[in-house]
Amino acid sequence: MNGSGLEGALTLTLMFIRFQSKYPTPRGTYPGVFALANSLAHEGKLSAEEHSWWRSNNDWHNAACPNPGTVDLSLFDRARHPHTSCWFKATATHLLSRVPGYLRLLDLHGVDWVEVHSANPGTVIYEDDVQVVVAER
């Protein structure tokens, strides 16, 4: 071998990351980190300081990341896609860097969550440079 070419195939697999409830809802879905934090806020469970942090960080994420639901209104239509979930691309480090704050908020309020990694989280029905929405299997 003279090193002048690739010896064998190199396959790069894009990894996806999701932070979600540890337990399913009665519908069998696992709400994601933002839905879990939003529920705490909408139910009035956050202190004034926590609410301010949550609002500021949600505003930052809304500005930094496309909202798939506004791009395609059918994505979260339960008749069309009964179970969907949103996953970060592992390359979306600027978005992922703010997730630990949300996880601390969930921990403070006793909300159990898990971090899930997958190379194939489901059938992709939406994709942009930082995330995918999948119809779950």
MARBA-3410 file (N, C-alpha, C, O; in Angstrom, 1 decimal):
137
0.8,-1.2,0.0,0.0,0.0,0.0,0.9,1.2,0.0,1.8,1.4,0.8 ~ 0.6,2.1,-0.9,1.4,3.3,-1.0,0.8,4.6,-0.3,1.4,5.6,-0.4 ~ -0.4,4.4,0.2,-1.1,5.6,0.9,-1.6,6.6,0.0,-1.9,7.7,0.4 ~ -1.8,6.3,-1.3,-2.2,7.3,-2.3,-3.7,7.3,-2.5,-4.3,7.9,-3.4 ~ -4.5,6.6,-1.6,-5.9,6.5,-1.7,-6.5,6.0,-0.5,-5.8,5.7,0.5
-7.8,6.0,-0.4,-8.5,5.4,0.7,-8.4,3.9,0.7,-8.7,3.3,-0.3 ~ -8.0,3.3,1.8,-7.9,1.9,1.9,-9.2,1.4,2.7,-9.1,1.4,3.9 ~ -10.2,1.1,2.0,-11.5,0.7,2.7,-12.4,1.9,2.8,-12.0,3.0,2.5 ~ -13.6,1.7,3.2,-14.6,2.7,3.2,-14.7,3.3,4.6,-14.6,2.6,5.6 ~ -14.8,4.6,4.6,-15.0,5.3,5.9,-16.5,5.9,5.8,-16.8,6.7,4.9
-17.3,5.5,6.7,-18.6,5.9,6.8,-18.8,6.8,8.0,-18.6,6.4,9.1 ~ -19.3,8.0,7.8,-19.6,8.9,8.9,-21.1,8.9,9.1,-21.9,9.1,8.2 ~ -21.5,8.6,10.3,-22.9,8.6,10.7,-23.2,9.8,11.5,-22.6,10.0,12.5 ~ -24.2,10.5,11.1,-24.7,11.7,11.8,-25.5,11.2,13.0,-26.4,10.4,12.9 ~ -25.1,11.7,14.2,-25.8,11.3,15.4,-26.8,12.4,15.8,-26.6,13.6,15.6
-27.9,11.9,16.3,-29.0,12.8,16.8,-29.1,12.6,18.3,-28.9,11.6,18.9 ~ -29.5,13.7,18.9,-29.6,13.8,20.4,-31.0,14.3,20.8,-31.4,15.3,20.2 ~ -31.6,13.7,21.8,-32.8,14.2,22.3,-32.8,14.1,23.8,-32.3,13.1,24.4 ~ -33.4,15.1,24.4,-33.6,15.1,25.9,-35.1,15.1,26.1,-35.8,15.9,25.6 ~ -35.6,14.0,26.8,-37.0,13.8,26.9,-37.4,13.3,28.2,-36.6,12.9,29.1
-38.7,13.3,28.5,-39.2,12.7,29.7,-38.8,11.2,29.8,-38.7,10.5,28.8 ~ -38.5,10.8,31.0,-38.2,9.4,31.3,-39.4,8.5,31.1,-39.2,7.3,30.8 ~ -40.6,9.1,31.3,-41.8,8.3,31.3,-42.7,8.8,30.2,-42.8,10.0,30.0 ~ -43.5,7.9,29.6,-44.4,8.3,28.6,-45.7,9.0,29.1,-46.0,8.8,30.3 ~ -46.3,9.8,28.3,-47.6,10.4,28.6,-48.6,9.3,28.4,-48.3,8.2,27.9
-49.9,9.6,28.8,-51.0,8.6,28.5,-51.1,8.3,27.0,-51.6,7.2,26.7 ~ -50.7,9.2,26.2,-50.8,8.9,24.7,-49.6,8.1,24.2,-49.6,7.6,23.1 ~ -48.6,7.8,25.1,-47.5,7.0,24.7,-46.3,7.8,24.2,-45.4,7.2,23.6 ~ -46.4,9.1,24.3,-45.3,10.0,23.8,-44.3,10.4,24.9,-44.7,10.3,26.1 ~ -43.2,10.8,24.6,-42.2,11.3,25.5,-41.9,12.7,25.3,-41.1,13.0,24.4
-42.5,13.7,26.0,-42.2,15.1,25.7,-40.8,15.4,25.8,-40.0,14.9,26.7 ~ -40.3,16.4,25.0,-39.0,16.8,25.0,-38.7,17.8,26.0,-39.6,18.3,26.7 ~ -37.4,18.2,26.1,-37.0,19.1,27.2,-37.7,20.4,27.1,-38.0,21.0,28.2 ~ -38.0,21.0,26.0,-38.6,22.3,25.9,-40.1,22.2,26.3,-40.6,23.0,27.0 ~ -40.8,21.1,25.9,-42.1,20.9,26.3,-42.2,20.7,27.8,-43.2,21.2,28.5
-41.3,20.0,28.4,-41.3,19.8,29.8,-41.1,21.1,30.6,-41.8,21.4,31.6 ~ -40.1,21.9,30.2,-39.9,23.2,30.8,-41.0,24.2,30.6,-41.4,24.9,31.5 ~ -41.6,24.1,29.4,-42.7,25.0,29.1,-43.9,24.6,30.0,-44.7,25.5,30.4 ~ -44.1,23.4,30.2,-45.2,22.9,31.1,-45.0,23.5,32.5,-46.0,24.0,33.1 ~ -43.8,23.5,33.0,-43.6,24.0,34.3,-43.9,25.5,34.4,-44.5,26.0,35.3
-43.5,26.2,33.3,-43.8,27.7,33.2,-45.3,27.9,33.1,-45.8,28.8,33.9 ~ -46.0,27.2,32.2,-47.4,27.5,32.0,-48.3,27.1,33.2,-49.4,27.6,33.4 ~ -47.8,26.1,34.0,-48.5,25.7,35.2,-48.2,26.6,36.4,-48.7,26.3,37.5 ~ -47.3,27.6,36.2,-47.0,28.5,37.3,-46.1,27.9,38.4,-46.1,28.4,39.5 ~ -45.3,26.9,38.0,-44.5,26.3,39.0,-43.1,26.9,39.1,-42.3,26.5,40.0
-42.7,27.8,38.3,-41.4,28.4,38.3,-41.4,29.6,39.2,-42.3,30.4,39.3 ~ -40.3,29.8,39.9,-40.1,31.0,40.7,-39.9,32.2,39.7,-39.7,32.0,38.5 ~ -39.9,33.4,40.2,-39.8,34.6,39.3,-38.4,34.5,38.6,-38.3,34.8,37.4 ~ -37.4,34.1,39.4,-36.0,34.0,38.8,-36.0,32.9,37.7,-35.4,33.1,36.6 ~ -36.6,31.8,38.0,-36.6,30.7,37.1,-37.4,31.0,35.8,-37.0,30.7,34.7
-38.5,31.7,36.0,-39.4,32.1,34.9,-38.6,33.1,34.0,-38.7,33.0,32.8 ~ -37.9,34.0,34.6,-37.1,35.0,33.8,-36.0,34.2,33.0,-35.8,34.5,31.8 ~ -35.3,33.3,33.6,-34.3,32.5,32.9,-35.0,31.7,31.8,-34.5,31.7,30.6 ~ -36.1,31.0,32.1,-36.8,30.2,31.1,-37.2,31.1,29.9,-37.0,30.7,28.7 ~ -37.8,32.2,30.1,-38.3,33.1,29.1,-37.1,33.6,28.2,-37.2,33.6,27.0
-36.1,34.0,28.8,-34.9,34.5,28.1,-34.3,33.4,27.2,-33.9,33.7,26.1 ~ -34.2,32.2,27.8,-33.6,31.1,27.0,-34.5,30.6,25.9,-34.0,30.2,24.8 ~ -35.8,30.6,26.2,-36.7,30.2,25.1,-36.6,31.3,24.0,-36.6,30.9,22.8 ~ -36.6,32.5,24.3,-36.5,33.6,23.3,-35.2,33.4,22.5,-35.2,33.6,21.3 ~ -34.1,33.1,23.2,-32.8,32.9,22.5,-32.9,31.7,21.5,-32.5,31.8,20.3
-33.5,30.6,22.0,-33.7,29.4,21.1,-34.6,29.7,19.9,-34.3,29.3,18.8 ~ -35.7,30.4,20.2,-36.6,30.8,19.1,-35.9,31.6,18.0,-36.2,31.5,16.8 ~ -35.0,32.5,18.4,-34.2,33.3,17.4,-33.1,32.5,16.7,-32.8,32.8,15.6 ~ -32.5,31.5,17.4,-31.4,30.8,16.9,-31.8,29.5,16.1,-30.9,29.0,15.4 ~ -33.0,29.1,16.2,-33.4,27.8,15.6,-34.7,27.9,14.9,-35.7,28.5,15.4
-34.8,27.4,13.7,-36.1,27.4,13.0,-37.1,26.6,13.8,-36.8,25.6,14.4 ~ -38.4,27.1,13.7,-39.5,26.4,14.3,-40.1,25.5,13.2,-40.8,26.0,12.4 ~ -39.9,24.2,13.3,-40.5,23.3,12.2,-42.0,23.5,12.0,-42.5,23.4,10.9 ~ -42.7,23.7,13.1,-44.1,23.8,13.0,-44.6,25.0,12.2,-45.7,25.0,11.7 ~ -43.8,26.0,12.1,-44.2,27.2,11.3,-43.8,27.0,9.9,-44.3,27.7,9.0
-42.8,26.1,9.6,-42.4,25.8,8.3,-43.4,24.9,7.6,-43.7,25.1,6.4 ~ -43.8,23.9,8.3,-44.8,22.9,7.8,-45.9,22.7,8.9,-45.6,22.0,9.8 ~ -47.0,23.2,8.7,-48.1,23.1,9.7,-48.6,21.7,9.9,-49.2,21.4,10.9 ~ -48.3,20.8,9.0,-48.8,19.4,9.1,-47.9,18.5,10.0,-48.3,17.4,10.3 ~ -46.7,19.0,10.3,-45.7,18.2,11.0,-46.3,17.7,12.4,-46.1,16.5,12.7
-47.0,18.5,13.1,-47.5,18.1,14.4,-49.0,17.8,14.4,-49.7,17.9,15.4 ~ -49.6,17.6,13.2,-51.0,17.2,13.0,-51.1,15.7,13.5,-50.6,14.8,12.8 ~ -51.7,15.5,14.6,-51.8,14.1,15.1,-52.5,13.1,14.2,-52.3,11.9,14.3 ~ -53.4,13.6,13.4,-54.1,12.7,12.5,-53.2,12.2,11.4,-53.3,11.1,10.9 ~ -52.3,13.1,11.0,-51.3,12.7,9.9,-50.1,12.0,10.5,-49.6,11.1,9.9
-49.6,12.6,11.6,-48.4,12.0,12.3,-48.7,11.9,13.8,-48.5,12.8,14.5 ~ -49.3,10.7,14.2,-49.7,10.6,15.6,-48.6,10.7,16.6,-48.8,11.2,17.7 ~ -47.4,10.3,16.3,-46.2,10.4,17.2,-45.0,11.0,16.5,-44.4,10.4,15.6 ~ -44.7,12.2,16.8,-43.5,12.9,16.3,-42.6,13.3,17.4,-43.0,13.5,18.5 ~ -41.3,13.4,17.1,-40.4,14.0,18.0,-39.3,14.8,17.3,-39.0,14.5,16.1
-38.7,15.7,18.0,-37.7,16.6,17.5,-36.4,16.2,18.1,-36.3,15.9,19.3 ~ -35.4,16.1,17.2,-34.0,15.7,17.7,-33.0,16.7,17.2,-33.1,17.2,16.1 ~ -32.1,17.1,18.1,-30.9,17.9,17.7,-30.0,17.1,16.9,-29.8,15.9,17.1 ~ -29.4,17.7,15.9,-28.2,17.1,15.3,-27.0,17.4,16.2,-26.9,18.4,16.8 ~ -26.2,16.4,16.3,-25.0,16.5,17.2,-24.1,17.7,16.9,-23.4,18.1,17.7
-24.2,18.1,15.7,-23.4,19.2,15.2,-23.9,20.6,15.7,-23.3,21.6,15.5 ~ -25.1,20.6,16.2,-25.8,21.9,16.7,-25.3,22.3,18.1,-26.1,22.5,19.0 ~ -24.0,22.4,18.2,-23.4,22.6,19.5,-23.8,23.9,20.1,-23.9,24.0,21.4 ~ -24.1,24.9,19.3,-24.5,26.2,19.9,-25.9,26.1,20.6,-26.1,26.8,21.6 ~ -26.7,25.2,20.1,-28.0,24.9,20.7,-27.9,24.0,21.9,-28.5,24.2,23.0
-27.1,23.0,21.7,-26.9,22.0,22.8,-26.2,22.6,24.0,-26.4,22.1,25.1 ~ -25.4,23.6,23.8,-24.7,24.2,25.0,-25.7,24.9,26.0,-25.3,25.1,27.1 ~ -26.9,25.2,25.6,-27.9,25.8,26.5,-28.8,24.7,27.1,-29.6,25.1,28.1 ~ -28.8,23.5,26.7,-29.7,22.5,27.2,-29.4,22.2,28.7,-30.4,22.0,29.5 ~ -28.2,22.2,29.2,-28.0,21.9,30.6,-28.7,22.8,31.6,-29.1,22.3,32.6
-28.9,24.0,31.2,-29.8,24.9,32.1,-31.2,24.4,32.2,-31.8,24.5,33.3 ~ -31.7,23.9,31.1,-33.1,23.4,31.1,-33.1,22.1,32.0,-34.1,21.9,32.7 ~ -32.1,21.3,31.8,-32.0,20.1,32.6,-31.9,20.3,34.1,-32.5,19.6,34.9 ~ -31.2,21.4,34.5,-31.1,21.8,35.9,-32.5,22.2,36.4,-32.9,21.9,37.5 ~ -33.2,23.0,35.5,-34.6,23.4,35.9,-35.5,22.2,36.1,-36.2,22.2,37.1
-35.4,21.2,35.2,-36.2,20.0,35.4,-35.8,19.3,36.7,-36.7,18.9,37.4 ~ -34.5,19.2,36.9,-34.1,18.5,38.2,-34.6,19.2,39.4,-35.1,18.6,40.4 ~ -34.6,20.5,39.4,-35.0,21.3,40.6,-36.5,21.1,40.9,-37.0,21.2,42.0 ~ -37.3,20.7,39.8,-38.7,20.5,40.0,-39.1,19.0,40.0,-40.3,18.7,39.8 ~ -38.1,18.1,40.1,-38.4,16.7,40.2,-38.9,16.1,38.9,-39.6,15.1,39.0
-38.6,16.7,37.8,-39.0,16.1,36.5,-38.0,15.2,36.0,-36.8,15.6,35.7 ~ -38.3,13.9,35.9,-37.3,12.9,35.4,-37.2,13.0,33.9,-38.1,13.0,33.1 ~ -35.9,12.9,33.4,-35.6,13.1,32.0,-34.5,12.1,31.7,-33.8,11.6,32.6 ~ -34.3,11.8,30.4,-33.2,11.0,29.9,-32.6,11.7,28.6,-33.3,12.4,28.0 ~ -31.4,11.4,28.4,-30.7,11.8,27.2,-30.6,10.6,26.3,-30.2,9.5,26.7
-31.1,10.7,25.0,-31.1,9.6,24.1,-30.3,10.0,22.8,-30.4,11.1,22.3 ~ -29.5,9.0,22.4,-28.7,9.2,21.2,-29.2,8.2,20.1,-29.5,7.0,20.5 ~ -29.2,8.6,18.9,-29.6,7.6,17.8,-29.0,8.1,16.5,-28.9,9.3,16.2 ~ -28.6,7.1,15.7,-28.2,7.4,14.3,-29.4,7.3,13.4,-29.4,7.9,12.3 ~ -30.5,6.7,13.9,-31.7,6.6,13.1,-33.0,6.7,14.0,-33.5,5.6,14.3
-33.4,7.9,14.4,-34.4,8.0,15.3,-35.8,7.8,14.8,-36.8,7.7,15.6 ~ -36.0,7.7,13.5,-37.3,7.4,12.9,-37.3,8.0,11.5,-36.3,8.3,10.9 ~ -38.5,8.0,10.9,-38.7,8.5,9.5,-38.6,10.1,9.6,-39.5,10.7,10.1 ~ -37.6,10.6,8.9,-37.5,12.1,8.9,-38.6,12.7,8.1,-38.7,12.4,6.9 ~ -39.3,13.6,8.7,-40.4,14.3,8.0,-40.1,15.8,7.8,-40.8,16.6,7.1
-39.0,16.3,8.5,-38.5,17.6,8.4,-37.1,17.6,8.8,-36.6,16.9,9.7 ~ -36.3,18.5,8.1,-34.9,18.6,8.5,-34.4,20.0,8.1,-34.7,20.5,7.1 ~ -33.5,20.5,9.0,-32.8,21.7,8.7,-31.4,21.5,9.2,-31.0,20.4,9.5 ~ -30.6,22.6,9.3,-29.2,22.4,9.6,-28.9,22.0,11.0,-27.8,21.6,11.4 ~ -29.9,22.1,11.9,-29.7,21.8,13.3,-30.5,20.8,13.9,-30.3,20.3,15.1
-31.6,20.3,13.2,-32.5,19.4,13.8,-33.3,18.6,12.8,-33.3,18.9,11.6 ~ -33.9,17.6,13.3,-34.9,16.8,12.5,-36.1,16.6,13.3,-36.1,16.6,14.5 ~ -37.2,16.5,12.6,-38.5,16.0,13.2,-38.8,14.6,12.5,-38.7,14.5,11.3 ~ -39.1,13.7,13.4,-39.3,12.3,12.9,-40.7,11.8,13.3,-41.2,12.2,14.3 ~ -41.2,11.0,12.4,-42.4,10.3,12.7,-41.9,9.0,13.3,-41.1,8.2,12.7
-42.2,8.8,14.6,-41.7,7.7,15.3,-42.3,6.4,14.8,-43.4,6.3,14.3 ~ -41.4,5.3,15.0,-41.9,4.0,14.6,-42.7,3.4,15.6,-43.2,2.2,15.4
END
